[in-house]
Every structure is written in structure tokens, then in C-alpha cells.
Amino acid sequence: AAEETQGYTISKDSLKTSLLQLECHFTWDLHKEDVGLEALEERILDHIKFVKECNITDYNILSYVCHLKNSNEEGLRNLQKAEEAIQEHHPGEIARRSLVTWGNYAWIYYHMQRYEEAQTYVSKVENSCKKLSGTALGKIQLPEVCAEQGWALLRFGEKYYERAKNCFENALKSEPDNPDFNAGYAIAMFRLEGCAWWNNEEMWPCLEALKRAVELNPNNTTLLALLALELQRLKQTNEGERYIEKGLQKTPDFPGFLRYAASFYRKKGEVDKAVNILKEALALTPNSVTVHHQLGLCYKFKIIQLKKARYPPQEEVENLMEFAIFHLKTVIDKNPLFYSPYSDLGNVYALGKRYEEAEEMFQKVLHRNDIPCVAKQLIYLNYGNFQHFHMKSESKAIEYYMEGLKMEKDSYGRKQCSEAVEKLLKQKIERGLGHATAFSTLGLVHKLNGKKQEAIESKAHKNPV
């Protein structure tokens, strides 16, 4: 029996070695810690429902998400749907189009301890790779496999965008005019540019990539909307709006497009128009985290606008408060990993003078260790502002602005923290409250910003001869 067990273990080990050679979601280094699984599943299901084109990619990633949620049986059902879609859309290329699906099958069966079935799928992949490229390994660089990896990476969030861009670039080397690969590449570039803006980094030039993708995918209104948002970023709002209007005519009831259209109008300052579009999107996708978050932001914006009036209409402000709180709480419930709604909700509570609840929200997010540096700097900025403007605590505001500044990654949030703390310290000094600590903190601000001369001058003020 011992030998049998040993033999069984060896076959299991060799199976694991073969599995690691496969190109599929299980070998692409996609971590569930980086994404809210419930929200991701919801997004993929919405995509399947509203995008009627072939959904092979969606069913494949859905099978992996099911596995991450410990429902392997459901994962297998989605792989069957992927197979049906392959037979319907690519009847002449079944083996070539099934490599990722079969790889996922092999891994799910392996996790279910159904090793024979896992081995069957490993063999299917190996035999197909032999026929397709003369090599038995699953690591075959087919452009559609590269692209499928790119789409999966895009779904798993910001950490993965650079890798996604590289995948689409690889796919495009073989097929430069492929509409799907160009779409993926343009989306990855657009998202990287958004990250670059927050990181105060050099921009990725994505305008040309988006124009090319729109040209090759004339019916894809998501790309139209991204092109509009890119033009808006480049201060060409009127031209951007033409694309949004075109999209609204083509797909007035496609929530993926409506979310971007609403974002466009919110950034343009037409918040009521954005809210109306988002309500339409919410009716179509009631569980969409993105739609709830955007609605929360719109209502927050409207509260701030109303509060600028000499006599704000109290009842209207309170109604908007309730809406904003409802939508932002929904986001946190549905995707607790998503960090910015905590600050947004903290800010809304502060606007309503509900300071304990605001404090609780900020504390929840301040103590998390899974937040990227650039986002953490914005959280310190928001909390510093809360302490400064709502709690009237200059010392605490300075403390948290400094926390943002000490994280040395250059970013929009860090720049804002730096400006806010410098202004506060200079005001203190002008009011004659500039004892040694104010000067030494200002010196540290200059030092952290690389301004050596100013740092020396502040030090001299701190220790006058």
C-alpha cells in the first residue's frame, strides 16, 4: 500500500508540474487579495448579459473567480459555456481557441482531486500545442492567448495594468489589425495614463491607440466613451462630447457605456445630467459598485455646491446626504476592499457634522496595510482636511499632512499634502505662533521636497544665534 501511495504521489507531483506549464488563469498570477470577488463576479455577469458578442473570455475568467470563491462545480459549468461559445463562434479552430479553457478545466479538476480528468485535459492541451507549434508545452505564445491574459489582468486592477499592456502588445505583433487586441491595448493604455496622472508621472500617450481602436471597432461604445474622456483630459471637451452623444444614440441602454458617459458629465460639472444617466445605468445593473460609487460622488458634489450658498436649503441638503450615504455604504458592503469610498463617506459625514461617524470611516481606512502608496497619500490628505476644517485641529492636520508627505512617492496627493502643510505652518509663524516646532516642521517639509536652501533657512529660524 505504501508503494501504491508513493506511486500515486509521484503521479500527482508530475501532474502538478504539467499544470504549471499551462497558459490559463491559474498560472497568470492573479491574486484574490487584489480584487473584491463579489464585485468582480457581478461585473463579469453584467458584461455577459449586455455584450452579446462571443463571451469565451468572460466564461473563462468567471470559472476562475468561482474557484477562488470555493465553488468549483460552478466553475466547471462556466467552462462548459465557454466551450459552447467556442463551438458556435470558432467551429474551425476548436483546439486553438480552447487552450485556456482546457487549462482551467485541468486545474479545477486537480483542485477537486479528480486527477484522471485533470490529466486528460493536460494531455488535450499538450497534443494541441504539438499540432499547432511542434512543441508539447502549454506555454505556447498564441496571440489570442496573450490577449486573453491581457483581459484577465485588466479585470484584476491597477497593479496588473502594465502587464496587461505588455500582453496586448505581444498579441499585436502577430496581428496588428486585430480589433480585439487593439481594443485591449487602448484600454490598458488609458488606465495606465489615469494612474500616471495620480502618480504625477509622465503621461502614457493613449490618444492614438484609442483612435485606432475606435476605427477598428466602430460599434464598441465603451471605446468611444474612453476616447471622449481622453479628449476631456486633454482639454478638448467639446470634441469629446460629440463622441459621448454618438454613443448615447448607438447604445442608450448599455450600462458599461453609461457609466463612462456619466463620468464625463460629472467631470464637466453637469452633475444633474450625470445623475440622470447613472439612474438609468442603476436600473439596468442594480448591483454595480461603480454606479453606486459614482452616484455617491455626484451627491457629495451637489451637497458641497449647495453649502456654498449663504442660506443653504436645509431639507434638500439632508435629502442629498441620505442619498450619498446610502450609495457609498452600498459600495463598501459590496466591495469592502475598494478603499476610496471610505474617505468619500467620511467626507460626507463631516459635511453633515456627523463627526463620530466620519472619524470611524477614516480610522477604518487609515489602519489598512493593503492600500497603494498613492491612494494612502490621498487618504492622509482627506483626513488632514477633516481635522483642519471640521475638527479645527491644526496640530492633527499638520501631523497627517506630514504623513502623506513622508511617503516619498511623488503624486497628486503628496503635492496637495505638501501645499496644505506649508500654508498652515506659514500662517502659524505669521500669527506669531512660530515657535521652534513650527520652524523645524517647515524645515522638514522643505527637506522632504528637496529644497535644501529653504530647509537651512528654517533651521536658522529655529536656532537663532
C-alpha positions in Angstrom: 0.0 0.0 0.0 2.9 2.3 0.8 4.3 1.9 -2.7 0.9 2.5 -4.2 0.6 5.7 -2.2 4.1 6.7 -3.2 3.4 6.0 -6.8 0.2 8.0 -6.6 2.0 10.9 -5.0 4.6 10.9 -7.8 1.9 11.0 -10.5 0.2 13.8 -8.6 3.6 15.7 -8.5 4.2 15.1 -12.2 0.6 16.3 -12.9 1.3 19.5 -10.9 4.5 20.1 -12.9 2.5 19.7 -16.2 -0.3 22.0 -14.8 2.2 24.8 -14.1 3.2 24.7 -17.8 -0.3 25.6 -18.9 -1.3 29.1 -20.0 -4.5 29.8 -18.2 -5.9 31.9 -15.3 -4.4 29.6 -12.7 -0.9 30.3 -13.9 -1.2 34.0 -14.6 -0.5 35.2 -11.1 -3.9 36.7 -10.4 -4.5 37.2 -6.6 -7.9 37.4 -5.0 -6.4 39.9 -2.4 -6.2 42.5 -5.1 -9.9 42.4 -6.1 -13.4 42.3 -4.5 -14.6 38.9 -5.7 -18.3 39.6 -5.4 -18.0 42.9 -7.3 -15.8 41.3 -10.0 -18.3 38.4 -10.4 -21.1 41.0 -10.7 -19.2 42.9 -13.3 -18.5 39.9 -15.5 -22.1 38.7 -15.3 -23.3 42.2 -16.3 -20.8 42.1 -19.2 -22.2 38.7 -20.4 -25.7 40.0 -20.1 -25.2 43.2 -22.1 -22.4 42.4 -24.5 -23.9 39.9 -26.9 -20.7 39.1 -28.8 -18.8 35.9 -28.0 -18.3 35.6 -24.3 -15.5 33.0 -24.2 -13.2 35.3 -22.2 -15.9 36.1 -19.7 -16.8 32.5 -19.0 -13.2 31.5 -18.6 -12.4 34.2 -16.1 -15.7 33.5 -14.3 -14.7 29.9 -13.9 -11.5 31.1 -12.1 -13.5 33.5 -9.9 -15.8 30.7 -9.0 -12.8 28.6 -8.0 -11.5 31.5 -5.8 -14.9 31.5 -4.1 -14.6 27.8 -3.5 -17.4 26.8 -5.9 -15.5 24.5 -8.3 -18.8 22.9 -9.6 -20.0 26.3 -10.7 -16.5 26.9 -12.3 -17.0 23.7 -14.4 -20.4 24.9 -15.6 -18.9 28.2 -16.8 -16.2 26.3 -18.7 -18.9 24.3 -20.4 -20.5 27.6 -21.5 -17.1 28.7 -22.8 -16.8 25.5 -24.8 -20.3 26.1 -26.3 -19.3 29.6 -27.3 -16.1 28.3 -28.9 -18.1 25.8 -30.9 -20.6 28.4 -32.0 -18.1 31.2 -32.9 -14.9 29.3 -33.9 -16.0 25.9 -35.3 -13.0 25.6 -37.5 -10.4 26.4 -34.7 -11.7 24.5 -31.7 -8.3 23.3 -30.5 -6.6 26.7 -30.9 -9.4 28.6 -29.2 -9.8 26.1 -26.3 -6.3 26.1 -24.8 -7.1 28.4 -21.9 -10.5 26.7 -21.3 -8.9 23.3 -21.2 -6.1 24.6 -18.9 -8.7 25.9 -16.5 -10.6 22.6 -16.6 -7.3 20.7 -15.8 -6.7 23.0 -12.8 -10.2 22.8 -11.4 -10.3 19.0 -11.6 -6.9 19.0 -9.9 -8.3 21.1 -7.0 -11.3 18.8 -6.8 -8.8 15.9 -6.5 -10.2 14.3 -9.8 -6.7 13.7 -11.1 -7.5 11.5 -14.0 -9.8 14.1 -15.5 -7.2 16.8 -14.9 -4.6 14.6 -16.7 -7.0 14.2 -19.6 -7.2 18.0 -20.1 -3.4 18.4 -19.7 -3.0 15.9 -22.5 -5.5 17.7 -24.7 -3.5 20.9 -24.3 -0.2 19.2 -24.9 -1.4 17.4 -28.0 -3.0 20.5 -29.4 0.2 22.5 -28.8 2.2 19.8 -30.6 0.0 20.1 -33.6 -0.1 23.9 -33.5 3.5 24.6 -33.0 5.5 21.5 -32.9 6.1 21.8 -29.1 4.3 19.8 -26.4 4.4 22.6 -23.8 1.3 24.5 -22.8 3.4 27.7 -22.9 2.6 28.4 -26.5 2.6 32.1 -27.4 -0.6 32.3 -29.4 -1.8 35.9 -29.9 -5.3 35.1 -28.7 -3.9 33.5 -25.5 -1.8 36.6 -24.9 -4.9 38.8 -25.4 -7.0 36.6 -23.1 -4.3 37.0 -20.4 -4.4 40.8 -21.0 -8.2 40.9 -20.5 -7.9 38.9 -17.2 -5.1 41.2 -15.9 -7.3 44.3 -16.7 -10.1 42.8 -14.5 -7.8 42.4 -11.5 -7.0 46.1 -11.1 -4.3 48.7 -11.1 -1.3 46.5 -10.1 -1.8 44.5 -13.3 -2.3 47.2 -15.9 1.4 47.3 -17.0 1.4 43.5 -17.6 -1.9 43.8 -19.4 -0.4 46.4 -21.8 2.5 44.1 -22.5 0.2 41.1 -23.3 -1.7 43.1 -25.8 1.5 44.4 -27.3 2.7 40.8 -27.8 -0.6 39.8 -29.4 -0.5 42.8 -31.8 3.0 41.8 -33.0 1.3 38.9 -34.8 -1.9 40.6 -35.8 -1.5 44.4 -35.8 -5.0 45.0 -37.2 -6.9 42.7 -34.9 -9.9 44.8 -33.4 -10.0 42.9 -30.1 -6.2 43.2 -29.4 -6.3 46.9 -30.3 -9.3 47.5 -28.0 -7.4 45.8 -25.1 -4.2 47.7 -25.8 -6.1 51.1 -25.9 -8.0 50.3 -22.6 -4.8 49.3 -20.8 -3.0 52.5 -22.1 -6.0 54.6 -21.0 -5.9 53.2 -17.5 -2.2 53.5 -17.2 -2.5 57.1 -18.1 -5.0 57.6 -15.4 -2.6 56.1 -12.9 0.2 58.3 -14.2 -1.9 61.4 -13.6 -2.4 60.5 -9.9 1.3 59.5 -9.6 2.5 62.8 -11.1 4.3 60.7 -13.7 4.9 61.3 -17.4 1.7 60.5 -19.3 1.3 57.5 -21.5 0.2 58.8 -24.9 -3.0 56.8 -25.4 -5.0 59.1 -27.7 -3.7 57.5 -30.9 -4.2 54.0 -29.5 -7.9 54.9 -28.7 -8.5 56.5 -32.1 -7.1 53.3 -33.8 -9.2 51.1 -31.6 -12.4 53.1 -32.4 -11.6 52.9 -36.1 -11.3 49.1 -35.9 -14.3 48.7 -33.5 -16.9 51.2 -34.8 -19.7 49.6 -32.7 -17.9 49.5 -29.4 -19.2 52.4 -27.5 -17.0 51.7 -24.5 -14.1 52.8 -26.6 -16.0 55.8 -27.9 -16.5 56.9 -24.2 -12.8 56.4 -23.3 -11.8 58.4 -26.4 -14.2 61.2 -25.2 -12.7 61.1 -21.6 -9.2 61.2 -23.0 -10.1 64.3 -25.1 -11.6 65.8 -22.0 -8.3 65.1 -20.1 -6.6 67.0 -23.0 -9.0 70.0 -22.5 -10.8 69.1 -25.8 -14.2 68.7 -24.0 -16.4 69.8 -26.9 -14.9 67.2 -29.3 -15.1 64.6 -26.5 -18.8 65.4 -26.0 -19.5 64.6 -29.7 -18.3 61.1 -29.1 -20.5 60.8 -25.9 -23.6 61.9 -27.9 -22.8 59.5 -30.6 -22.5 56.7 -28.1 -25.8 57.7 -26.4 -27.5 57.3 -29.8 -25.9 53.9 -30.5 -26.3 52.2 -27.1 -28.6 54.2 -24.9 -29.1 51.2 -22.7 -25.6 49.7 -22.4 -24.6 50.3 -18.7 -20.8 50.0 -19.5 -21.1 53.0 -21.8 -23.5 54.9 -19.5 -21.0 54.7 -16.6 -18.3 56.4 -18.6 -20.8 59.0 -20.1 -21.8 59.9 -16.5 -18.2 60.3 -15.5 -17.7 62.6 -18.5 -20.6 64.9 -17.5 -19.6 64.8 -13.8 -16.1 66.0 -14.7 -17.6 68.6 -16.9 -19.6 69.9 -14.0 -23.0 68.9 -15.4 -23.8 66.8 -12.3 -27.6 66.6 -12.8 -27.1 65.2 -16.2 -24.6 62.7 -14.8 -27.1 61.6 -12.1 -29.9 61.0 -14.6 -27.6 58.8 -16.7 -26.4 56.9 -13.6 -30.0 56.3 -12.6 -30.6 54.7 -16.0 -27.5 52.6 -15.5 -28.6 51.6 -12.0 -32.0 50.4 -13.3 -30.1 48.1 -15.7 -27.4 46.9 -13.2 -28.7 47.5 -9.6 -25.7 45.9 -8.0 -23.0 47.8 -9.9 -20.3 49.0 -7.4 -19.1 51.6 -10.0 -22.6 53.1 -10.5 -23.3 53.3 -6.7 -19.9 54.9 -6.2 -20.4 57.5 -8.9 -23.8 58.4 -7.6 -22.3 58.9 -4.1 -19.7 61.2 -5.6 -22.3 63.2 -7.6 -24.5 63.7 -4.5 -21.4 64.7 -2.4 -20.6 67.3 -5.1 -24.2 68.7 -5.0 -24.0 69.0 -1.2 -20.8 71.0 -1.4 -22.3 73.3 -4.1 -25.5 73.9 -2.0 -23.5 74.6 1.2 -21.7 77.5 -0.6 -25.0 79.4 -0.6 -25.5 82.0 2.3 -28.7 80.1 3.3 -28.4 76.5 2.1 -31.8 74.8 1.6 -31.5 72.5 4.7 -34.1 69.9 3.6 -32.5 69.5 0.2 -29.1 69.1 1.8 -30.4 66.4 4.1 -32.0 64.5 1.3 -28.8 64.6 -0.7 -26.9 63.4 2.4 -29.1 60.4 2.7 -28.7 59.5 -0.9 -24.9 59.9 -0.8 -24.6 57.8 2.4 -26.9 55.1 1.0 -24.8 54.7 -2.2 -21.4 54.9 -0.6 -22.4 52.4 2.1 -23.7 50.1 -0.6 -20.2 50.3 -2.3 -18.4 49.4 0.9 -20.8 46.5 1.6 -20.4 45.1 -1.9 -16.7 45.6 -2.2 -15.0 46.1 1.2 -11.5 46.1 -0.5 -12.3 49.3 -2.5 -10.7 51.9 -0.4 -11.7 55.4 -1.7 -15.4 55.1 -0.7 -14.4 55.1 3.0 -12.8 58.6 2.6 -15.7 59.7 0.4 -18.2 58.6 3.1 -16.1 60.2 5.8 -16.2 63.5 3.9 -20.0 63.2 3.5 -20.5 62.6 7.3 -18.2 65.6 8.0 -20.3 67.8 5.7 -23.4 66.8 7.8 -21.5 67.5 11.1 -21.7 63.8 11.9 -18.1 63.8 13.2 -18.1 60.5 15.1 -19.2 58.6 12.1 -16.7 60.5 9.9 -13.9 59.6 12.3 -14.9 55.9 12.3 -14.8 55.8 8.5 -11.4 57.5 8.3 -10.0 55.2 11.0 -11.2 52.1 9.1 -9.2 53.1 6.1 -6.2 54.7 7.8 -5.3 51.4 9.5 -5.3 49.3 6.4 -2.0 47.9 5.0 -3.2 46.8 1.6 -3.6 50.3 0.1 -1.2 51.5 -2.6 1.1 54.4 -1.6 -0.6 57.0 -3.9 -4.1 56.2 -2.6 -2.8 56.3 1.0 -1.4 59.8 0.4 -4.9 61.0 -0.7 -6.4 59.4 2.4 -3.9 61.3 4.6 -4.8 64.5 2.7 -8.6 63.9 3.2 -8.1 63.1 6.9 -5.8 66.2 7.4 -8.5 68.3 5.7 -11.2 66.8 8.1 -9.0 67.7 11.1 -8.2 71.1 9.8 -11.6 72.4 8.5 -14.1 70.3 10.5 -12.4 69.5 13.9 -10.4 72.8 13.9 -7.3 70.9 15.0 -4.3 72.4 13.3 -1.8 70.2 15.1 -3.6 67.0 13.9 -4.0 68.3 10.4 -0.2 69.0 10.3 0.5 65.6 11.6 -1.5 63.8 8.9 -0.4 66.1 6.0 3.1 65.2 7.1 2.3 61.5 7.0 1.3 61.9 3.3 4.4 64.0 2.6 6.8 61.5 4.2 5.7 58.8 1.8 8.2 59.8 -0.8 6.3 58.6 -3.9 5.6 61.7 -6.0 1.9 62.1 -6.6 -1.1 64.4 -6.8 -2.0 63.6 -3.1 1.6 64.2 -1.9 1.8 67.6 -3.7 -1.6 68.6 -2.1 -0.4 67.5 1.4 2.8 69.5 0.9 1.0 72.6 -0.1 -1.6 72.3 2.7 1.0 71.8 5.5 3.3 74.5 4.2 0.4 77.0 4.1 -0.7 76.1 7.7 2.8 76.3 9.1 3.5 79.7 7.5 0.2 81.0 8.9 1.2 79.9 12.3 4.5 81.6 12.0 2.9 84.8 10.7 0.5 84.8 13.7 3.5 84.8 16.0 2.9 81.1 17.0 6.0 80.1 15.1 7.9 78.6 18.0 10.7 76.1 17.3 8.5 73.2 16.3 6.8 75.1 13.5 10.1 76.1 12.1 11.6 72.7 12.3 8.5 71.1 10.7 8.7 73.6 7.9 12.4 72.7 7.5 11.4 69.1 7.3 8.8 69.9 4.6 11.4 71.7 2.6 13.9 68.8 3.1 11.3 66.2 2.0 10.6 68.3 -1.1 14.4 68.5 -1.9 14.6 72.3 -1.2 17.9 72.4 0.7 18.3 76.2 0.9 14.8 76.7 2.4 15.5 73.9 4.9 18.7 75.5 6.1 16.8 78.9 6.5 14.1 77.3 8.6 16.7 75.6 10.7 18.4 79.0 11.3 15.0 80.4 12.4 14.6 77.5 14.8 18.0 78.1 16.3 18.6 81.9 16.1 22.2 82.9 17.1 
